[in-house]
């Protein structure tokens, strides 16, 4: 299992336990992931850190002074 953090601009778009789908987008030297439909975005990841799965489960949603964040768990063991 792998957990990734995503930044959201608004609350109320996701629920804990919800299955989400992510898309991978390339940058010149890294990749980032977006929960569809454009709900939240990850930090940048190097090529060796690329995500193998495109579906995950929302494990936590929290509000901080910097905004809203969600943790999504991906099952990469069987891939």
PAVO-307613 format. One record per atom (N, C-alpha, C): residue number from 1; residue in three letters; atom name; x, y, z negated. Coordinates in nm, 3 decimals, always signed. Each point is the difference from the previous one (the first is absolute). Last residue first. Example, Ala and Ser with C-alpha at 12.3 -4.5 7.8 and 13.67 -1.06 7.14 Angstrom:
<nodes>
NODE     n   res   atom        c1        c2        c3
NODE     2   SER      N    +1.285    -0.225    -0.708
NODE     2   SER     CA    +0.082    +0.119    -0.006
NODE     2   SER      C    -0.077    +0.109    -0.073
NODE     1   ALA      N    +0.029    -0.572    +0.007
NODE     1   ALA     CA    -0.089    +0.119    +0.000
NODE     1   ALA      C    +0.090    +0.120    +0.000
</nodes>
This chain:
<nodes>
NODE     n   res   atom        c1        c2        c3
NODE    79   UNK      N    +0.058    -0.517    +0.862
NODE    79   UNK     CA    +0.034    +0.045    +0.135
NODE    79   UNK      C    +0.142    -0.036    +0.038
NODE    78   UNK      N    -0.237    -0.068    -0.432
NODE    78   UNK     CA    -0.029    -0.102    +0.100
NODE    78   UNK      C    +0.040    +0.040    +0.140
NODE    77   UNK      N    +0.062    +0.296    -0.385
NODE    77   UNK     CA    +0.065    -0.129    -0.028
NODE    77   UNK      C    -0.020    -0.102    +0.111
NODE    76   UNK      N    -0.168    +0.469    -0.079
NODE    76   UNK     CA    +0.097    -0.025    +0.107
NODE    76   UNK      C    +0.066    -0.134    -0.015
NODE    75   UNK      N    -0.434    +0.327    -0.173
NODE    75   UNK     CA    +0.049    -0.137    -0.013
NODE    75   UNK      C    +0.091    -0.028    +0.119
NODE    74   UNK      N    -0.139    +0.481    -0.265
NODE    74   UNK     CA    +0.000    -0.077    +0.125
NODE    74   UNK      C    +0.059    -0.138    -0.026
NODE    73   UNK      N    -0.234    +0.457    -0.280
NODE    73   UNK     CA    +0.080    -0.123    -0.006
NODE    73   UNK      C    -0.018    -0.079    +0.129
NODE    72   UNK      N    -0.041    +0.545    -0.174
NODE    72   UNK     CA    -0.059    -0.107    +0.079
NODE    72   UNK      C    +0.095    -0.119    -0.003
NODE    71   UNK      N    -0.115    +0.499    -0.272
NODE    71   UNK     CA    +0.093    -0.111    +0.018
NODE    71   UNK      C    -0.075    -0.111    +0.072
NODE    70   UNK      N    -0.069    +0.568    -0.026
NODE    70   UNK     CA    -0.054    -0.135    -0.013
NODE    70   UNK      C    +0.112    -0.101    +0.022
NODE    69   UNK      N    -0.099    +0.571    -0.130
NODE    69   UNK     CA    +0.084    -0.109    +0.048
NODE    69   UNK      C    -0.073    -0.133    -0.017
NODE    68   UNK      N    -0.059    +0.591    -0.005
NODE    68   UNK     CA    -0.057    -0.132    -0.019
NODE    68   UNK      C    +0.090    -0.106    +0.064
NODE    67   UNK      N    +0.190    +0.487    -0.190
NODE    67   UNK     CA    -0.107    -0.046    +0.087
NODE    67   UNK      C    -0.047    -0.140    -0.036
NODE    66   UNK      N    +0.329    +0.276    -0.240
NODE    66   UNK     CA    +0.041    +0.013    +0.140
NODE    66   UNK      C    -0.107    -0.047    +0.098
NODE    65   UNK      N    -0.039    -0.034    -0.479
NODE    65   UNK     CA    +0.006    +0.144    +0.031
NODE    65   UNK      C    +0.044    +0.025    +0.143
NODE    64   UNK      N    -0.252    -0.452    -0.078
NODE    64   UNK     CA    +0.113    +0.061    -0.068
NODE    64   UNK      C    -0.003    +0.149    +0.030
NODE    63   UNK      N    -0.337    -0.472    +0.027
NODE    63   UNK     CA    +0.018    +0.141    +0.029
NODE    63   UNK      C    +0.118    +0.051    -0.082
NODE    62   UNK      N    -0.150    -0.521    +0.203
NODE    62   UNK     CA    +0.026    +0.093    -0.111
NODE    62   UNK      C    +0.016    +0.143    +0.051
NODE    61   UNK      N    -0.123    -0.568    +0.103
NODE    61   UNK     CA    -0.021    +0.134    +0.053
NODE    61   UNK      C    +0.020    +0.095    -0.116
NODE    60   UNK      N    +0.107    -0.560    +0.141
NODE    60   UNK     CA    -0.008    +0.111    -0.094
NODE    60   UNK      C    -0.023    +0.129    +0.076
NODE    59   UNK      N    +0.004    -0.432    +0.220
NODE    59   UNK     CA    +0.019    -0.045    -0.138
NODE    59   UNK      C    -0.017    +0.111    -0.102
NODE    58   UNK      N    -0.141    -0.159    +0.539
NODE    58   UNK     CA    +0.023    +0.115    -0.087
NODE    58   UNK      C    +0.005    -0.049    -0.145
NODE    57   UNK      N    +0.131    -0.302    +0.437
NODE    57   UNK     CA    -0.106    +0.024    -0.098
NODE    57   UNK      C    +0.039    +0.117    -0.089
NODE    56   UNK      N    +0.134    -0.151    +0.546
NODE    56   UNK     CA    +0.034    -0.007    -0.141
NODE    56   UNK      C    -0.121    +0.030    -0.086
NODE    55   UNK      N    +0.221    -0.095    +0.548
NODE    55   UNK     CA    -0.117    +0.009    -0.088
NODE    55   UNK      C    +0.044    -0.016    -0.144
NODE    54   UNK      N    +0.300    -0.035    +0.372
NODE    54   UNK     CA    -0.074    +0.123    +0.032
NODE    54   UNK      C    -0.128    +0.015    -0.082
NODE    53   UNK      N    +0.531    -0.249    -0.042
NODE    53   UNK     CA    -0.145    -0.018    +0.002
NODE    53   UNK      C    -0.067    +0.132    +0.033
NODE    52   UNK      N    +0.470    -0.018    -0.038
NODE    52   UNK     CA    -0.031    -0.114    +0.087
NODE    52   UNK      C    -0.151    -0.020    +0.017
NODE    51   UNK      N    +0.344    +0.446    -0.104
NODE    51   UNK     CA    -0.109    -0.081    -0.051
NODE    51   UNK      C    -0.034    -0.110    +0.099
NODE    50   UNK      N    +0.493    +0.251    -0.061
NODE    50   UNK     CA    -0.128    -0.001    +0.072
NODE    50   UNK      C    -0.098    -0.099    -0.060
NODE    49   UNK      N    +0.478    +0.133    -0.112
NODE    49   UNK     CA    -0.110    +0.000    -0.097
NODE    49   UNK      C    -0.137    -0.011    +0.067
NODE    48   UNK      N    +0.424    +0.035    +0.237
NODE    48   UNK     CA    +0.007    -0.124    -0.077
NODE    48   UNK      C    -0.110    -0.010    -0.105
NODE    47   UNK      N    +0.040    +0.399    +0.267
NODE    47   UNK     CA    -0.034    -0.116    +0.081
NODE    47   UNK      C    +0.001    -0.130    -0.076
NODE    46   UNK      N    -0.095    +0.440    -0.285
NODE    46   UNK     CA    +0.104    -0.038    +0.096
NODE    46   UNK      C    -0.043    -0.127    +0.075
NODE    45   UNK      N    -0.352    +0.365    -0.211
NODE    45   UNK     CA    +0.073    -0.124    -0.030
NODE    45   UNK      C    +0.101    -0.027    +0.109
NODE    44   UNK      N    -0.330    +0.434    -0.226
NODE    44   UNK     CA    +0.074    -0.058    +0.112
NODE    44   UNK      C    +0.080    -0.121    -0.047
NODE    43   UNK      N    -0.464    +0.129    -0.247
NODE    43   UNK     CA    +0.130    +0.065    +0.020
NODE    43   UNK      C    +0.065    -0.063    +0.122
NODE    42   UNK      N    -0.528    -0.020    +0.004
NODE    42   UNK     CA    +0.111    -0.046    -0.082
NODE    42   UNK      C    +0.121    +0.092    +0.015
NODE    41   UNK      N    -0.555    +0.107    +0.049
NODE    41   UNK     CA    +0.125    -0.025    +0.070
NODE    41   UNK      C    +0.110    -0.039    -0.098
NODE    40   UNK      N    -0.594    +0.020    +0.071
NODE    40   UNK     CA    +0.119    +0.025    -0.082
NODE    40   UNK      C    +0.125    -0.040    +0.078
NODE    39   UNK      N    -0.441    +0.015    +0.207
NODE    39   UNK     CA    -0.036    +0.030    -0.138
NODE    39   UNK      C    +0.121    +0.040    -0.083
NODE    38   UNK      N    -0.124    -0.140    +0.499
NODE    38   UNK     CA    +0.075    +0.119    -0.042
NODE    38   UNK      C    -0.035    +0.045    -0.143
NODE    37   UNK      N    -0.249    -0.407    +0.134
NODE    37   UNK     CA    +0.020    +0.101    +0.103
NODE    37   UNK      C    +0.061    +0.129    -0.058
NODE    36   UNK      N    +0.243    -0.368    -0.122
NODE    36   UNK     CA    -0.101    +0.042    +0.097
NODE    36   UNK      C    -0.138    +0.002    -0.061
NODE    35   UNK      N    +0.529    +0.063    -0.180
NODE    35   UNK     CA    -0.122    -0.076    -0.026
NODE    35   UNK      C    -0.106    +0.056    +0.093
NODE    34   UNK      N    +0.537    +0.017    +0.095
NODE    34   UNK     CA    -0.121    +0.076    -0.026
NODE    34   UNK      C    -0.115    -0.095    -0.026
NODE    33   UNK      N    +0.590    +0.028    +0.011
NODE    33   UNK     CA    -0.124    -0.076    +0.012
NODE    33   UNK      C    -0.119    +0.087    -0.040
NODE    32   UNK      N    +0.552    +0.042    +0.207
NODE    32   UNK     CA    -0.094    +0.031    -0.108
NODE    32   UNK      C    -0.131    -0.071    +0.032
NODE    31   UNK      N    +0.577    -0.014    +0.135
NODE    31   UNK     CA    -0.141    -0.028    +0.028
NODE    31   UNK      C    -0.084    +0.049    -0.116
NODE    30   UNK      N    +0.529    +0.121    +0.234
NODE    30   UNK     CA    -0.077    -0.069    -0.103
NODE    30   UNK      C    -0.143    -0.023    +0.048
NODE    29   UNK      N    +0.344    +0.256    +0.238
NODE    29   UNK     CA    +0.085    -0.093    -0.076
NODE    29   UNK      C    -0.075    -0.077    -0.108
NODE    28   UNK      N    -0.223    +0.296    +0.332
NODE    28   UNK     CA    +0.130    -0.028    +0.061
NODE    28   UNK      C    +0.086    -0.102    -0.076
NODE    27   UNK      N    -0.506    -0.068    -0.072
NODE    27   UNK     CA    +0.071    +0.128    +0.000
NODE    27   UNK      C    +0.138    -0.030    +0.061
NODE    26   UNK      N    -0.509    -0.282    +0.011
NODE    26   UNK     CA    +0.145    +0.015    +0.000
NODE    26   UNK      C    +0.043    +0.147    -0.007
NODE    25   UNK      N    -0.445    -0.288    -0.197
NODE    25   UNK     CA    +0.040    +0.103    +0.096
NODE    25   UNK      C    +0.151    +0.020    -0.007
NODE    24   UNK      N    -0.433    -0.370    -0.146
NODE    24   UNK     CA    +0.141    +0.038    -0.012
NODE    24   UNK      C    +0.031    +0.103    +0.108
NODE    23   UNK      N    -0.477    -0.147    -0.279
NODE    23   UNK     CA    +0.071    +0.004    +0.127
NODE    23   UNK      C    +0.142    +0.048    -0.027
NODE    22   UNK      N    -0.410    -0.263    -0.315
NODE    22   UNK     CA    +0.097    +0.107    +0.022
NODE    22   UNK      C    +0.058    -0.010    +0.141
NODE    21   UNK      N    -0.462    -0.158    -0.324
NODE    21   UNK     CA    +0.088    -0.030    +0.112
NODE    21   UNK      C    +0.092    +0.118    +0.020
NODE    20   UNK      N    -0.294    -0.214    -0.449
NODE    20   UNK     CA    +0.027    +0.108    +0.094
NODE    20   UNK      C    +0.092    -0.050    +0.110
NODE    19   UNK      N    -0.361    -0.168    -0.433
NODE    19   UNK     CA    +0.100    -0.039    +0.099
NODE    19   UNK      C    +0.017    +0.114    +0.099
NODE    18   UNK      N    -0.160    +0.034    -0.535
NODE    18   UNK     CA    -0.037    +0.011    +0.141
NODE    18   UNK      C    +0.115    -0.048    +0.089
NODE    17   UNK      N    +0.014    +0.049    -0.487
NODE    17   UNK     CA    -0.048    -0.128    +0.050
NODE    17   UNK      C    -0.038    +0.000    +0.147
NODE    16   UNK      N    -0.015    +0.459    -0.253
NODE    16   UNK     CA    +0.086    -0.110    -0.043
NODE    16   UNK      C    -0.064    -0.131    +0.042
NODE    15   UNK      N    -0.112    +0.427    +0.289
NODE    15   UNK     CA    -0.038    -0.059    -0.127
NODE    15   UNK      C    +0.098    -0.111    -0.033
NODE    14   UNK      N    -0.036    +0.487    +0.335
NODE    14   UNK     CA    +0.038    -0.139    -0.023
NODE    14   UNK      C    -0.050    -0.045    -0.136
NODE    13   UNK      N    -0.080    +0.440    +0.155
NODE    13   UNK     CA    -0.001    -0.068    +0.129
NODE    13   UNK      C    +0.034    -0.148    -0.012
NODE    12   UNK      N    -0.010    +0.361    -0.353
NODE    12   UNK     CA    -0.129    -0.057    +0.034
NODE    12   UNK      C    -0.006    -0.075    +0.132
NODE    11   UNK      N    +0.346    +0.420    -0.097
NODE    11   UNK     CA    -0.040    -0.117    -0.076
NODE    11   UNK      C    -0.133    -0.053    +0.052
NODE    10   UNK      N    +0.413    +0.274    +0.271
NODE    10   UNK     CA    -0.131    +0.011    -0.066
NODE    10   UNK      C    -0.029    -0.128    -0.077
NODE     9   UNK      N    +0.412    +0.059    +0.229
NODE     9   UNK     CA    -0.033    +0.141    -0.018
NODE     9   UNK      C    -0.132    +0.019    -0.074
NODE     8   UNK      N    +0.389    -0.411    -0.030
NODE     8   UNK     CA    -0.130    +0.038    +0.056
NODE     8   UNK      C    -0.024    +0.149    -0.024
NODE     7   UNK      N    +0.434    -0.389    +0.021
NODE     7   UNK     CA    -0.050    +0.130    -0.046
NODE     7   UNK      C    -0.130    +0.031    +0.072
NODE     6   UNK      N    +0.260    -0.490    -0.137
NODE     6   UNK     CA    -0.048    +0.088    +0.106
NODE     6   UNK      C    -0.054    +0.128    -0.062
NODE     5   UNK      N    +0.336    -0.469    -0.121
NODE     5   UNK     CA    -0.075    +0.117    -0.044
NODE     5   UNK      C    -0.036    +0.086    +0.121
NODE     4   UNK      N    +0.100    -0.559    -0.070
NODE     4   UNK     CA    +0.043    +0.126    +0.060
NODE     4   UNK      C    -0.091    +0.112    -0.049
NODE     3   UNK      N    +0.156    -0.556    -0.108
NODE     3   UNK     CA    -0.085    +0.114    -0.030
NODE     3   UNK      C    +0.061    +0.126    +0.060
NODE     2   UNK      N    +0.014    -0.575    +0.070
NODE     2   UNK     CA    +0.071    +0.127    +0.009
NODE     2   UNK      C    -0.098    +0.113    -0.025
NODE     1   UNK      N    +0.071    -0.582    -0.052
NODE     1   UNK     CA    -0.084    +0.118    +0.000
NODE     1   UNK      C    +0.088    +0.124    +0.000
</nodes>
